[in-house]
Amino acid sequence: MSSSYRVLIDAPDEKGLVYRISKVFLEKDLNIEKNDEFVDEKSGKFFMRSVVKGKIGEEELEEALKRELPNATIRVITPRKKRIVIMATKESHVLGDILIRHYDGELPIEIVAVISNYDLLRPLVEKFRIDYFHLPHHNMERDQHEEGILQLLQLFGKIDYIVLAKYMRILTPNFVERYENRIINIHHSFLPAFIGANPYKQAYDRGVKIIGATAHFVNNDLDEGPIIAQDVIRVDHTYSWQQMRKAGRDVEKVVLARALALAVEDRIFVHANKTVIF
């Protein structure tokens, strides 16, 4: 019985790489269904994502590629639904959008749970028969609150990604390190110019003409992790700040869903605080 695999390779660039990789596929009687390549000229790095199909085991294919390319980082991935945990605070728009897309089968994900530092979103989440965990942060040190979250995450077993659906708490380096390049955040693209509780009111007061959103992996530099997806829309003087907020939230939903789809379909390489996306 044939199996389908996603093969992700990054390696120092050199002549003949595509030939050598293709040779392995041919020797293992694999059909190439899709292939994308990119060379970062500045760093001399080669990136390649292939979708192949054939009668071979995942480990056997990975070992064959590693023998041919000993200096490369190689991942052979069997497509499956990725297990995600969503973290939220009070805002429902991006959380609700992911829940609906999951319900409709638009995203190949299994939502293991939703974790929040408030109990406000429980009725929404439980409509979709997904477990909701309320871990309040009041009267707690940040490390203590995060330790409770980490202990809960350990109970879930393997987690592929954590999605911050407007989770309004800064994560500590200890937390981020445990899930490197596996925490996806969404924020309005006004940062760092408009920070604080009501960036849309600030944008309105400044008369901005473009608003947008950015989805990125979380690292220890606030809102400066590798960018996955972005989008913008135009606004004008006729918009109230409430209308700007509504338009901005619509963009946030689309951008986060796009970023999550790219992640769970194994289309992202992280390199030097940037992303290569196929």
Steps between C-alpha positions, in 0.01 A plus 500: 500500500640841400563771757531876452778698668607861533876527475660816642871556436728789586869479429806702405455581133715316249478375144303185436274504805175466307651219292618309809164535675309399188732201458396372843134541409558309177694220668222458755237499224330815630282726288558875551156663521617852593837666537618848609855631539668820614860612549578780745796659321607702803538204734569236237214283625288270285138421586278239338152363571380198307184295514573143397304177488607137493536170684770583753514564872553847643818401687648319199451807280649735758804276548559477124489879465734550796753262347493700178500841676687459831525877558128570451214531743234261374145439614272238348145562617190288458204737450261489796283725708721711725416519870466861616420680823348848483569759767266798532408781739178696440466570128300244306544591132811302400417213737149475360631507144738209563225303673269545201770412246579189704132408519468540122811290435694788340812439710670161549517541877382342821426764763607328821388778732455871553681658797412845630587721791134607508180294500313724255542290187391166645143512357635562149757221515269243655251550216759320289548222760859595564655494847545841661744560784491815711831580670464840667812711536383739773719513812760281330853557385540456124727197542252336735211552258703366207605195700133413538454529123808288431380229735165497322666481159701199613175314567397539137792301361652607168404853397602622155412869537374748757288778351473830688152618402538851646657360815592821676786380717872515422656155514827451686818366335455172689161441337609609152810279509291188555295564187752665269344593164178332606317796656306711249382849595276755328512875551392818328770647279498834683775373726723652612345837412168432674530293813274466799139411564336676204730522196208562263400815689861619476505420128176691451641801683802496267288465186663184371418383147605135523436250777604138509614196693809284540528135601839385623681242705568612856853553621649692792486836319150639540309477169825459305493127425517353147206630296270241342221705342386862470222695333363854489184683404446867418293731716426871481369798695142368491585210734433536871747327731236233563474435125878487478504243780238289323695513173825422681349202677383362167859520371632336817269202451606444139872543568507265799304233311741533206803470727358199680424327169860556383635358826285188514564426132875503572575786261724712726878506543636731772836653415679793667181640660326487161284244330524325166150392402394268218 
